[in-house]
Amino acid sequence: MAVTLLLVCTLLMVILFFLAKCWKPSTLPGPRGLPCFGLAFHMIGIISSDIIPLLMKWFDEYGDIFEMQILGVKYVFLTEPEFIKPLLCSSTNISKGEFEYSLLRPMFSDGLIVSDGNKWRARRKLLTPSFHFKILETSIETVSRNAEEYVSYLLASGGRPVEIGDKIFLMTLKIICETAMGVKLKTENNEQNEYINASKSCHDSIVYRYLRVWLFPDFIYSRSRAGKKFFHCANVVHNLADQVIINRKKLFLAEENGSKKKDLRKKEKNAFLDHLLALDHSNPGLFTHSDIREEVDNFMIAGHNPSGAALNFLHFLLANHPDVQEKVYDEQLEIFGGDERTPTSKDLQKMIYLEMVIKETLRLYPSVPVYSRFLKEDLKLDENIVIPAGQTVAILAIAAHRSKKYWDDPEEFIPERFAPGIERHPFSFIPFSAGPRNCLGQKYAMVELKTIASTIARRCWLEPVTTSVSLDYGITLHPVEPIIVKVFPRNGTRRFSSKKNGQFIS
C-alpha cells in the first residue's frame, strides 16, 4: 500500500513539474483556467455538441484572435482573414497540430491528411495528377448514376418524412470507391453500412477522447471501453480499404499482363488507386501495401464524409428556403429543358446559381469547421503580434465565415452573396482550407456536389420536417439530430411562387 501511494505521489509530482515547465502566462485574450492545468477541468462534462457554440461564444467575447491552454499546451485561435492568410500561405508551417492530429493516426495512419515534411511533399506531388480536370470529367457519369439511384430512393418515400443522412453517406462512399478507387461496390449491404457507421464512430470517438483528459495516455485509452470501440471501428475502416485494394490490384495486374482487353480499363484507367498501383508497379519498393492503404483510407474517408456532410445541410437549406430551391430549378430548366440526361462538364459550368447555393451552404456549415497547425517557426501576424514556434494555431473557419466584419447578416442563408463579380477577402471563405495544404480534392468535391444537387433539383421538390439544427462537432460538422425532409416529384412543374406571397403551388 505504501509503495503504491509513493508511486502515485511520484507520478503526480512528475506531472506537475512537467505542467509547470510548459505553462506560460497568457499574452492574448481568451478564457482563463488554472495555472498549469489551464482549462483541463473545465472540459469535464463538455460533449461534442458543446464545442462549436463554445468556440463561437469565445469568438464573440474575445475577438479575432484568442488563446486557451490545456495541460501546458497553448492553442491560439485565428478568425481574422488577415491573420489566417500568413499561416495558410506559409511553406514552412505546414505541420498539422501535433497532439490533436496524433489522435487521428490509428484511423488515417501517416497518410496525406496527417503526414508532414518531406513525406507529405513527396506524396502530394505524386497524387496531385490524379485530380486533373480531364480526369474529373470522367467521373461525372458515375456520380450522376449514383445520384439517380439516390433520387429514386427519395421519391419512393411518396411524400412521407424521410431521414436522409445514412443514404447520403452511402451514396458518397460508393461514388469515391468507383471514381477514385476504380471499384464498384455491390448493392447496399451490411458491410457498407458497417463502414459508414464505423467511420462516423471513429470521428466521434476522437472528439470524445479529446474532451476527457484522463484518456490522453495511450495505455489508458487502449484499455478503456471507448478505446476498444474506437480501435474496433478503425479496423472495420481498414478492412474495407484492404478489400478495395486487393480487388483493384487483381484487375490491374491482369490488365497489365494483357489477359483482358486493352479497352477494359480505358474509362477507369485514371482512377486514384490505379495511379498508386501504377507507381508501385513501375517503381518496385516505392510503396508497400501499408503505404497504399493509408492513402486509400485517407481518400475514402475524406472523399465521402465531408461531401456527405455538405449534402446533408444542402437538403436542409433547400427544403427550408423554397424560393432558393425554385431558382435552382429554374436554372436547371434553362440548361436541360425537360431532359433528364447526364450533365456534361459544360453543363456544370453553366450552373452559376447552384454553385452560389453550394458555396453559401459551405459558408454556414463548413464540413471541417476547425483545423490546426503546429508552428515550426515564428509566425508574424502583424507588426504587433508574433506567435512563437512550438505553439499550436487553430483556424476557426466557421467563425471567419460568420464574421460580421466581412459578411452582412452572416447568420442568414443568402446565396446571392456569392454572385459573380462580388469581391471579398479571399481568406474569409475557406471551406477547403487554402495555401500549400489546401484540400487536394476540392475541384472533385465541387463536381460531385453540383452533379448530385442538379439531379435532385431537376426531379425532386423538398419540403422541411426539420426546421432548425444544432451543430455537432465530430471532426466534420454534423447536425445533432437527423435531418428529415419530405420529397415530392417535380414532374416538370413549379412548386413555389414568390409572386403569390410565397405560397406552394401545384
N, C-alpha and C positions, 0 to 999 in steps of 0.2 A: 504493500500500500504506500509506504513511504517513498519507495523507488518511483512508483507511478506518479505520485504527487510531485516529486522532484523533476521528473521528465516533463510533466505538463508545465510546471513553472518555468523550466529552462526554455521550452518551446515558446511560451508567451513572451519571455524576455527577448528571445531572438527576433520574434515578430515585431515587438515594439521597437527594438533597436533598428530593424530594417525600415519600419514605417517612419520613425523619427528622422532617419538619414535621408529618406526620399521626400519627406514632406517639406514643402516650401510655402511661405505665406503667399496668399493670392495677391496679384497685382492688377487683375482685371475684375470688373464687376461680375457678380454671379452668386448663386446660393452658397451660403457658408455652412460648413459642417464642423465636426470636431477636429482638433489638431491631430495629425497623423491618420486618423480614420476617415476624415472627410465626410462624405455622405453615405458611407457604408451602412450605417444603422438606419438611415432614412430610407434605404431601399427595401427594408424589411416590410413586407405587406404589399409592395407595388406589384401589379400584374401588367402583362403586355399591353393591355388596352389603356393603361395609365400613361404610357411613355410619351406618345405624341402630344396629348393635351398638356402634360407637364413641361415638355420642351417648348411648346408654343407659349405657355404661361411665362416661362423664363425669358423667351424672346420678347414678349410684350413688356416684361418688367425690367429687363436689363439692357435691351437694345441689340444692336447689330453684332456685337461680339461679347461673349461672356464665357466664364470658365467654371468648372466644377472639379473636385478631387475625390477619388475613391481609393482608399488604401495606398496613398502615396502616388497614384497615377493621376496626372492632371490632364483634363480634356478642355481644349479651347474650342468653342463652337462659333462658326462663322455663318452669318446670314446675309451679310452685305456683299453684293456682287463685286464691288471694287476690292474687297478683301479676298473673296473666293478666287478671283482671277489669278493672282500671283501664285496661289497654291496649286490650282489645277493645271496651270501652264508650266509649272516647274518641270524641268527634265531630270532633276536630281531627287526631289521629294516625291518619289513615286511609290514608296512602300506603303502598303495598307497598314492600318492601325495594328500594332503588334499583338496586344492581348486579345482584343475582341475578335480579330480575324483568326487568331490561333484556335478559337473555339469552333471555327468552320472547317478546320483541316481534316477531321475524321470524315467529313462529308465530301469536301472538294479536293482533298489531298493537297498536292502542290501545283495545282493547275493554274490556268491563266488568271483566274479571279484572285487567287491568294498569293501566288509567287511574285517575286520582285527581282531586282538586279539583272545580271546577265541572262539568267534563265528566262525571266519574263520577256526581256527584249528579244531574245532569240526566238522564243515561241510566238510572240506577237508578229514578228516579221514573217515567220513560216506560215502562220494561219491566216493572215490578212487576205491573201489572194482567194481564199475560199468564199469571200463575201464581195467579189467583184460584181458590178451591176449587171453584167450579162448573165452571171450565174443566178442572180436574184430573179431575173426574168423567167428562168426555167422553173422556178418554184411556184409561180402564180397558179398554174393549173392544179397542182397538188393542194395548195391552200384552198382554192375555190371548191374543189371536190369535197374536201373535209368540211368546209363551211356549209355546203349544200346538205350534207348529212346532218349537221347540227341544226340547220333551219328546219329540216324535216322533223326532227325531234321536237323543236319548239312548236311547230304547227300541229303536231299530233296531240298537243295538250288541249286543243279545242277551246281555248279561251279560259281554261282553268288556271289558277295560280300555279306557277312552275318555278322551282328553285333552280337557278342556272349555274351556280358555281362549279360543281363537280363536272358537269358536261363540258363546260368551257375549258377546264384544265385538261380533261381527257382529249379534247379536240386539239389543243395546242401541243400536247405531248405527241400525238400521232403525227402532227404536221412537222415538228422538229425532227422526229425519228425518220420520217420519209424524205424530207428535203435535205437535211444536213447529214443524216447517217446512211441514207440510201436503203433503209429497211422499213418495209411496210408492216405495221403492227396488225395483228389479226383483229377481227371484230371484237368489240369490247369484251374483256374477260376479267376474272378476279385478279390476275397478275398485274394488269394495267391499273386497276383501281387501287390495288395494294401499293403500287409505286406512287400514285398520286397522294394517297394518304400518308405514306412514309415520308415523302418529300416534304409535305406540309408539317408533319410531326417533327422532322429534323429542324426545320426553321423555327418552329415554336419552342423546341427544346433548347436551342442555342440561347434564345432570349430568356427563357426560364432560368437557365443556369447563370446567365449574366446578372440576373436580379437577385441571386442568392449567393452571397459571398462565401458561405461555408462549402459550396460546391465548386469553388475555383480550383482547388488542388485536384489533379487528375486521379490520384489514387483514391480519393474520396468519391469523386463523381462516378468513376467507373464501377464502383461497388454499390452505388445508390440505385434505387428503383428507377429514378429519372434517367440516370446514365445508362443503365441496362436497356431501357426502352429506346434511348437515342441510338445506341450502337446497333441494336437490332434493326431499327429503321434505316440506318446508314447502310447496313448490309443488304437490305432489300433494294435500295437505290443502286448499289454497286452491282448486284446480281443481274438486274435488267440491263445495265450498261455492258456487262460481260457478255450477255446473250446477244445483244445488238452487234458487238464487235465480232464475236465468233461467227454469227450468221453472215455478216457482210464480208468478212475475211474469206470465208469459203467461196463465195461468189466471185470475189475479187481475184483470188488466186486461180480459180477455174477459168475466168475470162483472160487473165494474163497468160495462161498456158494454152489458150486457143481452143479449149474444149467447148466453148459457147460461141454463138455467132457474134461477130465483132460489134454489130449494132445493138446487142442486147443491153449494153450499159451506156449507150450513146446519150440517152436522156439524163441519166443519173451520174455520169462519169465525174461531174464536178462536185459531188457531194463532199461535205466537210470531212467525213470519215474516210472516204476514198483518198482524199488529199493526204491524210495521215498515213494510210496504208501504202500509198504510192511512195511517200518519202521513206518509209520503213523498208519497202521492197527494193528501192534503188540505193539506199544507204544502210546496209545491214548494221545493226547495233545503234543506230541513231535514236530509235525509240524501243523501249521494252513494252510488254503488254501493259504494265502498270503505268507507264508514261502515256500510252494511248488512252487507257481507261480514265485517267484523271482528267484529260481534256474532254473526253466524251461525257463524263459525269458533269463537268462544268457546263458544257454546251447544252446537254439535255435539260439540266435544271434551270440554267439561266435562259434557255431558249423557250421554255414553256411556262415558267412561273410568272415572270414579270408581264409577259404578254397576256396571260390569263387574268392576272390581277387588273390590268388596264381594261380589258374587255368586260370584266365584271362591273367595274364602275361606269363604263360607257353605256351598258344596258340601263343601269340605274338612272343616269343623267338623261338619256334619250326618253325613257319612259316618263320621267317627271318634267320634261320640257317638250311638250308636243309641238310647239311652234318650231323649235330647232329640228325635231325629228322630221317635220314636214318639209323644211328647207333642204334637209339632206335628201329626202325622197325626190323633191323637185329637181335637184341637181342630177340625181341618178336617171330620171326620166329624160333629161336633156342629153345625157350621154348614151343611154341604151334604148330610149323609147320603151317599148314593152318587151324587148328582147331579154331573155334570161341567160344569154351566153356568158362564157367565162371572160372576165376582164382581161385586157391586154395592158402592157406597161404604159402605153399611150393613154388608155382609159384612166388608169390610176393617176397620171399626171394632170388630168382634167378635173379630178375630184378635189378642187380647191377648198370648197366649203367643208367637205367631210374631213379634210386634213386639219382645218381650223378647229373642228369639233374634237378631233382626237388630241390635238395639242392642248386644248383647254381642259380636257379630261386629265391629261398628264400633268397639267399645271396644278390642278386642285388635288389630284391623287397620284403623285409620282410613285411609280412602283417601288423604287428604292428611295425612301424619303430622307435617309441619313447614311452617310458613308464617311470614312475617315482615312487619314494619312499619318504615318509616323515620320517625324522630321529627322532627316539625316544631316541637315544643315540649317542654320538660322533662316527664318522666313520673315522678310521685311514686308509688312503690310502697308505702311506709310512712313512718313518721317518720324512719327512718334511711337509707333508700335512695331516691335520686333519680337517674334516668338522664337525662343532659343531651341536649338537642336535637342533631340531627346524627348520632346513632348508629342502628344497626340493631338491632332487638329481634326475636328469633325465638321463636315459641311452639312448644315441643316437645310437641305434643298426645299423641303415643304414650307419652311419659313420664308426663304427667298422668293418662292412662288406666290406667297400671300402677303408680301410686304406692301404696305400702303404707300410707301415711297415710290414704288415702281408700277403698281397696279391700282387702277381705280376700281372701287368696290371689289376688293380682292377675294371676298368670300362668295361672290356671285358667279354663276356659270354664264359666261358671255363669250361665245366663240369668235365674235367679230373682233375681239382684241388681237386676234392673230391674222387679220386680213392682210393680204399682200401690201407692202409699202409702209406699214406701220413700223417705226423704229423703236427699239428698246435696248437696254443694256444686254449684251449677248450672254452675260452670266446671271441674268435674272430669271432665266428659264433653262434649267439643266437637268431634265429628266433622264438623260443618258450620260450624265457627267460631262466632262469636256477635257481638252488637252490630251497629253500622251496616253492617259489611261481611260479615255472615253470608251463607251460601250462599242465593242467591235461589231456587234450585230444590230446597231441601231437602224441602218437602212433596211436590213432584213425585217426588223420589227415593224417598221412603217409600212412596208409592202404587205406584210401579213395582216396588220390591223386594218388597213384600208380595204384589202380584198374581202376579209371577213365582214367588216361593217357594211360594205357595199352589198354583199349577198343578203345580209339581214335586212337592210333598209329597203331593198327592192321587193322583198317578198313578205315582210312582216310589219305589223303595227304593234308597238309595245305600249302597254298601259301599266301604271305603277300599282304595286301592292306595298312594297317597301317605299316609304316616302322620306325617310331620313336614315343616315348611317352614323355610327360611331366607329372610330378607326382603331384597328388592332395592328400592332407592330410585331411582325414575325419575320424580320429581315426584309421581306417585302410587305407592302401595305395591303391589308385586307379589311373588310367590314367585320365588326364583331358578330353581328347576326347575318345569316344568309340573305342575299338579295333575291327577292321574289317579284316576278312580273307576270302579267297576263299577255298572251300573244295571240293576235288575230291575223288572218291572211289579208294581204293588201288587195289582191285581185285587180290591180291596176287602178285603184280608187284612192282619192284623197280622204283622209280621216279627220282632218282638223283644219279649221279656217279661222285665222286671226280676225278676219272681217266680220265674223259672226260672234263677236265677244268671246273669242277663244273657246268656242264650243266644238265638241266632237261631232262629226257628221259622217254619214254613211254614203 
